[in-house]
Amino acid sequence: MHVGGKRLVLFPLMILFLTLAGCWDSNDIETRANVLALAIDDVKDKAEAEEYKISHDEDAPKTEMIRVTAQIAIPGEVPLGPPMGDEGESEPVWVLSVVGHSLGDAISNLQQEVADQLFLGQLRVIVINEDVAKKGVDRFNESLRRNPEIRRNAWMVVSQEEAAQYMDMAPELEDVPTLYLANVVDNAISLGKFPEDYMGLFWRMISSKGQDGFLPYLRIKGPEEIQVNGLAYFKGDQMMGHTDPVDIGTFMGLIDYTQGGYEFFASIPGTDADVFIDTESRDTKMKTEIKEGKPRVNVSIRYELVITEKAGRNAIDDSQIIKDIEERAKKDNNEAAKRFINEMQAEKSDIFGFGEYIRAKHPGYWNQAIGTKEKWQEVFQDIDVNVDVSSNIRRVDTGAR
């Protein structure tokens, strides 16, 4: 065979041998420390005494220190199915706590205490203490955004208590504490109790010029109970406060979240009885206009309702009674929406995204009169928002008749 022909035969074989070599930077799953959850808290005085000289020498950074608590999966201990009868009890996760001058610094310090390489690709939840969130979350977002391992559909939540407490909770409903914590929020969405607000969506909101962000606000009710206790609202990257749980339903109506699920009481006019009403769906229309040089927002919300229960002996078998209940539900929801908007305007926190609507529909006005997020926050507190609510009771369940 000609020399050139031999080379043509050998060249494909050499390429084939290269593909058989495997991935040059492969990392076996058994040699990775999978971080499932992180908790971020403020630290008390003299926290430097807990920190070893890992990322700096004598002259430490002047930034405030944080405490990061990590929940790491123990290989072979995370259950993949129902427990067997002869299996002994073992902890599926390992909880470690470190301090640092930044999130990256704390994770670097954490790596010094773990033999295997930390892997954040399985991170499900980041819990931030309320006091930390009020100082700003951009210092953490920068580090998280730049890490290609972190998924955008992970959850970032704000805790009323010390965030580290959530890393030690072990509810009976779930063998892995982090999965229970993530399911609390995931199931709230599927049940219509909270709008979608994954970490990636939150980053998009706080980066927008015409919208501020919000996150789930959690509190611990008991040794093994976690409650979604409202939503934490932000101005820029700083948390300003939190709402009551009942305001979540009002908020979902204002942002055109169609899925129902939120229940509320409404009184039967002319009686002492009340009915328990379930929101089956919502339909929201939003229009914006510039009137006399000022933006104006008109929000129309239609609620489809179901009466599921009544408190009292009054029969609900008359069409006029149904209309009266619809009017009462309309009045209550209208007042709740206006009150909630006024509260957010007082805080200069546009979590509704009104600014993004105006920016999209009136770009000339936006570029000339607004331009920046800071300017919009000032304008937002004085804009006119007109809310028109209508209610339609689709049916009355048998138990409420």
N, C-alpha and C positions, 0 to 999 in steps of 0.2 A: 504493500500500500504506500502511496505517495506520502511524504512527510506532512504536507499540508492537509491531507485527508485525515491522518492520525490526529492532528491538532483539532480538527473540527469535531472528531469523535470525543476526544478527551475534554474539550471545553464544557460541553453540557454536563459531563460526569462531575467535573469539579464544582459546577454550580449546584448540582444535586447534593454533593457532600456538604456544602455550606449550609443547605437547608436542614440537614440532619443534625447539625451541631446544636440546635435548640436556641432559645433566646439568651443572648449574652448577658442581659441584666435581669434574668429571672430571679424571683425571690419566692421560695417555697412557702406555702400558706402556714405550714407548721412552725416556721421560723419568724413569723410576724406577730407582733403584739397588736391585736385588733382593738382599737379604742371605739367603744360603743357610745359613750356620752361624756360630755365635759360640763363642769360647773365652775362658774367664775364668781368669786366673792371679793369684797374688800378685805384687807388684813389689818390687824391691830398694830399698835406701835411696836417697835423693835422687831419687826419681821425680818430685818436683815440678818438677825442672829440665826434664822432658820436656813438661810441661803449660803451655799458653799460657793467658793470662787470658781465658777464654771465658765461664765460668759464675761467676766470682768475681774479686775484685780481690786486694789484698795479703793479706787475712786469709782463708786457705783453710780449709775445714772440717777438723776434727780427726780425721775417720774415716780408717781405713786405706785406702790407694789400691789399686786393682786394675788389671790390664792386660787389655784386651779386644781380641781379635784377630777380625776379621770376614772372611768369605769372601763376596765379592760377584760375582754373575754378570755377565759382560761381554756386552752385547747383541750378538747375531749370532754369537757364538763358541761358545755352548753347542750341541753337535751334536744335531740332531733325527733323525738316522738314521745309517746306516753311512757312513764317510768316503769321499769321492771320491778318485780317483787323483791328480788335479792339485791337491788342496788342500794347502796348506802347514801345518806344525805351528803351532798357536797355543794360548795358555793360555785355557781357558774361564772362569777365575775370576781375580779380583784380590784379593790378601790384604793387608789393612791392619791396623795395630796402633796403639792409643792407650791412654792411661792416664786414670783418672778416680777421683773419690772415691766414686762409686756407678755402678751400671749405666746409669742415666739420664744421668748426667754424662758417662760415657765415650761413649755413643751420640751425645750432643750434640757432643762433641769430634770424633767420627768424621764427623759431618755437615759440619763445617768443612773437612774434607779431600776431600769428595766433592761434585761439582758438582750431581748430580741428587739428588732427595729420596730418602732411605732408605726402603725398604719392607720390612716384616718379615712380610708375609703368606706368603712362600715359605720362611720359616725352617724347616729340617728338624731341626737338631741343635744343642743347646747343650752344650758340653763344659766341665765344671768340674774344675779340678785338685783332687786329694785334699786338699791342705793348705787350700785355700779352703773346700771342703765341710765340713771339720771345724770351721771357725769359724762355720758357719751359712749357710743358703741363703735364709732369709726376706728378707734385704736385696735379693736379686735377684727373688724370687717376687713381691713387691709390685709392682715395676715391670713385670714380665711379665704379671701378671694384669690390670693396668689397661689394657694395650695391646690394643685390639680387633682389631688385625691378626694377632696371634699365634694360631696354631692350637693347640688343646688336644691334638691327636694328634702334635705334634712330640715329639722325644726330648730328655730331659735325661740325660746320662751323666756318670760320674765317671772321671777318668783318673789312672792311676798316674804318668805322666810330665807334663811341662809341657803344658798343654792346647793351647797354640799350635802344637805339633808336628803335631797332627792336621789343622790347616788347610793344612799344606804337603805332606801326603802325596798321592801321585798313583798309586794302584795301576793295574796294567794292565787289570784287569777292568772299570773304569769310567772314562769320560772326565772326569766331574765328581767330584772327591774327596768332596764332601758326600754325593752319592748313594751312593757306596760305603760310607761311614761309616753312613748311615741303613740301608742294606740289610744290614749286618752284624747289626744288632739286629733288624730286621724279619724276616730269614730265620731268626734264632735262635728267634723265636716260632713261625714256620710249621713249623720242624723239631722243635718240642717241646723246645728247649734253654733257653728262658727264658720266664717268664710275661709276659703283657701288662702293661706298666707305662709307658704314655705319660705325658707331663708332666702332663696333666690328672688322671690317676689318682693320680699322686704327690702332687699338691696336695691331692686329696681325702683321701688317707691321713694326711698330716701335719696336716690340719685336723680329723681325727676325734679324739674323746676316748679311743677305745679301740684305737687302732692307730697304729703308727709306719710310716714309709715306707722304701722301698728303691729303688735305682737300679742299672742295669747298671754294672759296674766293668770298665773296659777297660785293656789295656796294649798297647804296641807291641812286637812280636816281632822285626821286621826293618824294612828300609827301606820295604817296602810291605805289611806284614802287621799286622793288628789282631786281637786276641783278646779275647773276652768272658771275663775272668779271675775270674769270681765275681760276687757282688752286694754293693753297698755298702749297709750297714744304718744307719739313723738312729735317734736318740733326739730327738724333737722335730724341729727343723730342722737339727740338727748330726749329721754323719756320725761314727759311733763306730768303724767298722772295716769290713773286707770279708771275705767267706768265700772258701773255695777253690771252684774250678769244680764239683767233684764234689758239693758241698753244694746246688747249685741243684736237682738232681733230688730230693733229700730235701725241700727246701723246697716244691717244686711238689706233692709228695704231701700235705704237711701243710696246704696251702691249698686242696685240692680242685681242682687243675688237672688235668682229666681227660686231656688230650691227652698221649700218650706221646712217646718220642723219646730219652730218656736211656738210655745203655748203661752197664753195669758188669760187672766180673769177679766170679765166685763160684767157690769151690773145690768139687770133687767130694769129699764126705766119704769118708775112708778111702783116698784116693789123693793123688798129687802133681799131678794134672791140674786144670785150670781151664776154665771155660766162660765165654763172652762172651754176656751176656744183654741183650736190648733190651726196654725197657719199652713195651709196646704201648698200654696205657691204665691209668688209676688211677680208683678210686672211693673217695671219702673221706666218712665220716659223722662229724659232730661233735655231741656232746651236752655240755651244761653243767649244773651243779647247785651249790647252796649247801649245804655240809656243815659243821656246827659253826661257822657264821658265816664260812666261807672258801669262795671259789669253787673249783670243781674242773672240769677239762676232760677229757673222754674222747674220744680220736680213734681212729677205726677206719679203716685204709687197706687196700684190696685192690688188689694189683698183678696185672695180666695181662701175662705175660712170654713172650718167644720166645727160645729158645737159637739164636743165629746162628752161633756158632763155638766150637771147643774147642781148647785148648792141651794136647796130650798124645795118647797112643794109646788111651786107655780108650774103649771103645764105649759109646754112650748108647742102648742098645736094650732097657733093662729098666725096667719101671714103678717098681721100688723105687729105682733110681738117680734117676729123675725126682723121686720124692717126697723123696729125700735132698737133692737140689739145691734143691727148693722150701723145705725146712726151713732150709737154709743161707741162702738168699736172704731168707727171713723173718727169721732171726736177725740177719743183717747190716743189713738195712733198719731193723729195730726199734732196734738199737743206734745206728745213724746218726741216726735221728730223735730219740732221747732225748738223745744228745750235743749235737745242734744246738740243741734247745730249751734245754738247760742253759746253753749258751754265750750265747744271746740273753737268758736270764733274768739271767745275770751282768752283762750290759750294760744291763739294764732297757729292752730294745728289743723291743717286741711287734710284729714285722713280720707275724705270723700273723693278727692281728686277733682274738685271743681276747677282748680287752676289748669289741669291738663285738658279739660273740655274747652275752656276759654282759649287756651294756647292753640288748640287744634282748629277751633271754629273761627277765631278772630286773630290770626297771626299778626296782622298789621297793628292792631291795638296792643297785643302782647309785646311785640318788639319795640314799640314806641313808648309805652307807658309802664311796662313791667320789666321784662328782660331777665331778672334774676329771681331765685327762690326767696331770698331775704325780702325783696320788694313785694313779692306776692304774699308773703306771710303778713306783712303790714296791711296790704290792701284787703286781704281775706277777712279780717276782723270787722270790716265795715260794709261788706257787700250785702245786697238784698237777696235773700233766698226765700222764694215763695214755694210752699209745700201744699199740694192738694192730694188728699188721701180719699180713696173710695174703698168700700168693703162690700163683698158679696158672700153671703153664707150659702154654700153649695148644698149642704145637707145637715141634718140633725141626727146624730147617732141614736140608736135605740135606747141606750142607757141614759140619754139626756132628755128623753120625752116625758 
